[in-house]
Amino acid sequence: MSTLTRVAGRYELVRPLGHGAMATVDLAHDVELDRPVALKRLAENLARDEDLQRRFLREARLAARLAHPNVVRVFDVGEDGGRPFIAMEYVEGETLAELMARRGRLPAGEAATLGMQMCAGLAAAHAAGLVHRDVKPQNLLLGTDGVLKLGDFGVAVGHEGTRLTLAGTVLGTAGYLAPEQARGERVTAAADIYAVGAVLYELLTGEPSRTAGSLAELGAEDGFEPPDLAARVPATPPELVAAVTACLSARPENRPPTARRGGCACRGCHRRSRSSGRSEQRRRPPVATELDAAWRSAAGKGDERRRPGSQHRDLAPATHALTPCRVRARAFEPRAGNRAFRPA
């Protein structure tokens, strides 16, 4: 095995998963524990910055303390050849960016479900004293089991100053930066909540909530108003519109005070969506009536015969193969002894 394809003598590189201005991520195999991991390594040019190395490793170790279903687990942190790395949980699935590219905008109930999981993961991080600072669709991984996980801690929380000065990095994530973050001010959990609103808006409309050509424009508060989600997608439930609008407020104090509070608004929409689905199922015709429709279709035209238990007359040939048994047009009731079919 070449030393170029194994990191820290333990992680065997399999294939690239992604790369950016600050880091690269590869699928790797942990040869000691025999499991796949996502291995993130700081970009070589940034790895020369000793202060950045220390902050990267410190924040990554803090992220490793998080254990929550909606947060990508950090298994190991270290350094190889002077280049810091983080070994993380590998999520089989796709990012929300890939999901939107494939499907476009999502129904309100589905977006609310994702928002609820997003807020749950952030609430756990904030409770542990961590601010993500880079919540965006590319950092939200949706597993094949439907569980959404917040990833890419470490670099995002470790060196916000560098992120603001890397051309292409800020512009690539501009739609999710809170105004105070774009101005270079102290970033708190409120910046993550702003990003939640930006991601939800994009999930619901298929469009970014805000575009700007410079950091100064992003940081401006004068004349800034959150986009009108209700006008863009009128079918969006009012409580979800209110939650997204509050998250996208220009001033941090006007946003939901916690990620948990934002998740509660998404949970309400999620529950209403599920209730609506159950109501739709209850409105479906009963089994016996569906079979009765099949009877009419199969029978075709012929002699008129009156069906027992029905107030309608049906057309069915007297010699049809189904005539020895007739279907009663009555709903099935889950009682002992009840039968959907009875002999003629």
Secondary structure, DSSP 8 states (H G I E B T S, - for coil): --GGGEETTTEEEEEEEEE-SSEEEEEEEETTTTEEEEEEEE-HHHHT-HHHHHHHHHHHHHHTT---TTB--EEEEEEETTEEEEEEE---EEEHHHHHHHH-S--HHHHHHHHHHHHHHHHHHHHTT------SGGGEEEETTS-EEE---THHHH-HHHHHHSTTHHHHTGGG--HHHHTT----HHHHHHHHHHHHHHHHHSS-S---SSHHHHH--TT-----HHHHSTTS-HHHHHHHHHHT-SSGGGS-SSHHHHHHHHHHHHHHHHHHHHHHHHTS--HHHHHHHHHHHHH-S-SEEE-TT-SSEEE--TT-TTTTS----------TT--S----
